């Protein structure tokens, strides 16, 4: 809240121009951090996931608006893949017995990073889209197998 108040004060003195949009996303990001920390403390995976998601999504939107980093609007889908993948990974970190979350986390992070690298010209767009079209069921199969194995194996 201190940071949001400071940003609002700087906006009032015309030192920076923010408007309502970044203030809203700042509040979303702060709320996400609070939920994530609370989820870590109580070992609640849902709170950790949504807290991380809100923090990262809020931060992404703040960066898009204030032009600190050039983020184009067509990067939203790859960014969402990375944000969801990171949220799943942080959920695994908070509750390691839910190791099956690593499969979709790695798959989503890899897909998001690959799409972003395609935008930078490291890969050909057609080749990446074709590979995703053909091979995405492998991620689904691996996640299903991880769920089955995690239900069969004894919890520690």
TAMO-V597884 format. One record per residue. N is the residue number from 1. SS is DSSP state (helix for helix, strand for strand, loop for the rest). PHI is phi in degrees with one decimal (* if undefined). Layout:
BEGIN
n->(N/N)
ss->(SS/SS)
phi->(PHI/PHI)
END
This chain:
BEGIN
n->(1/2/3/4/5/6/7/8/9/10/11/12/13/14/15/16/17/18/19/20/21/22/23/24/25/26/27/28/29/30/31/32/33/34/35/36/37/38/39/40/41/42/43/44/45/46/47/48/49/50/51/52/53/54/55/56/57/58/59/60/61/62/63/64/65/66/67/68/69/70/71/72/73/74/75/76/77/78/79/80/81/82/83/84/85/86/87/88/89/90/91/92/93/94/95/96/97/98/99/100/101/102/103/104/105/106/107/108/109/110/111/112/113/114/115/116/117/118/119/120/121/122/123/124/125/126/127/128/129/130/131/132/133/134/135/136/137/138/139/140/141/142/143/144/145/146/147/148/149/150/151/152/153/154/155/156)
ss->(loop/helix/helix/helix/helix/helix/helix/helix/helix/helix/helix/helix/loop/loop/loop/loop/loop/loop/helix/helix/helix/helix/helix/helix/helix/helix/helix/helix/helix/helix/helix/helix/helix/helix/helix/helix/helix/helix/helix/helix/helix/helix/loop/loop/helix/helix/helix/helix/helix/helix/helix/helix/helix/helix/helix/helix/helix/helix/helix/helix/helix/helix/helix/helix/helix/helix/loop/loop/loop/loop/loop/loop/helix/helix/helix/helix/helix/helix/helix/helix/helix/helix/helix/helix/helix/helix/helix/helix/helix/helix/helix/helix/helix/helix/loop/loop/loop/loop/loop/loop/helix/helix/helix/helix/helix/helix/helix/helix/helix/helix/helix/helix/helix/helix/helix/helix/helix/helix/helix/loop/loop/loop/loop/loop/helix/helix/helix/helix/helix/helix/helix/helix/helix/helix/helix/helix/helix/helix/helix/helix/helix/helix/helix/helix/helix/helix/helix/helix/helix/helix/helix/helix/loop/loop/loop/loop)
phi->(*/-63.0/-64.1/-64.5/-62.5/-64.6/-62.6/-65.0/-65.2/-63.4/-67.5/-64.8/-89.8/57.3/-83.2/-138.0/-115.1/-111.3/83.3/-76.2/-56.6/-68.8/-65.8/-60.3/-69.8/-65.3/-64.5/-61.7/-64.7/-64.7/-59.9/-62.9/-62.7/-62.3/-64.4/-65.8/-62.7/-62.7/-65.6/-62.4/-65.2/-99.0/54.8/-111.6/-62.5/-62.8/-66.8/-64.3/-60.6/-69.1/-63.9/-64.2/-60.2/-63.8/-62.2/-68.0/-68.3/-63.4/-63.3/-58.8/-68.6/-63.6/-62.1/-64.7/-80.5/-87.5/57.3/-72.7/-124.2/-78.0/-119.8/-80.5/-66.5/-77.0/-87.5/-60.3/-63.8/-61.2/-64.9/-63.1/-61.1/-65.9/-63.7/-66.2/-61.7/-65.5/-64.1/-65.9/-64.9/-65.1/-62.9/-61.9/-61.1/-73.9/-133.5/-60.9/-67.1/-90.6/-66.1/-64.3/-70.7/-65.7/-63.7/-67.6/-62.3/-65.9/-62.2/-68.4/-61.8/-62.6/-64.7/-64.1/-65.3/-63.3/-65.8/-66.0/-65.1/-63.6/-65.0/-85.6/92.0/-77.2/-129.7/-82.4/-57.2/-59.8/-63.5/-67.6/-63.4/-63.5/-63.6/-63.2/-62.2/-81.6/-103.7/-62.3/-61.8/-61.5/-61.2/-64.7/-64.2/-62.9/-65.0/-62.2/-63.3/-63.3/-63.7/-63.5/-65.1/-69.0/-77.1/-79.3/-69.9/-69.2/-81.1/-107.3)
END
